[in-house]
């Protein structure tokens, strides 16, 4: 199943900005939120070096695209809906 994996951390200011945006995105797309401090192995698996990072994975679990930093709700929905 395709999804957006949202890598975040409680101490991250930009993550706090992106949080409400990703909550809105989650109403229209499959979003999985990952706290990098609680799941460092998953962050490492995806090569996440900065937060916030959103990784779009296709139905086979392959990374298709990633966005680092804060982007608009529409940016994430476009990525989700166009892939």
C-alpha positions, 0 to 999 in steps of 0.5 A, spaced: 500 500 500 502 506 498 504 511 503 507 517 506 512 516 511 513 522 516 519 522 520 519 527 525 522 529 532 519 532 538 525 537 539 524 539 532 521 546 531 520 545 523 516 538 525 512 542 530 510 546 524 509 540 519 505 536 524 498 540 523 499 540 515 500 532 515 494 531 520 490 534 514 494 530 509 492 524 513 485 525 512 486 524 504 492 520 504 495 514 508 500 517 512 505 513 517 508 518 522 515 516 525 519 519 531 526 518 529 528 518 537 523 512 538 525 508 531 532 510 529 532 503 525 527 505 521 530 512 520 536 509 518 533 504 513 530 510 509 537 514 510 533 520 514 539 525 516 534 531 517 527 532 520 522 533 518 522 528 512 517 525 508 518 519 504 513 517 499 513 509 498 509 505 492 505 499 493 511 495 493 514 499 499 520 502 494 521 509 495 519 514 490 520 521 492 522 524 498 521 531 501 525 534 506 523 540 510 516 544 511 512 543 504 505 545 503 499 540 504 498 540 496 505 538 495 504 532 499 497 530 496 500 531 489 506 526 490 501 521 493 495 522 488 500 522 482 504 516 484 
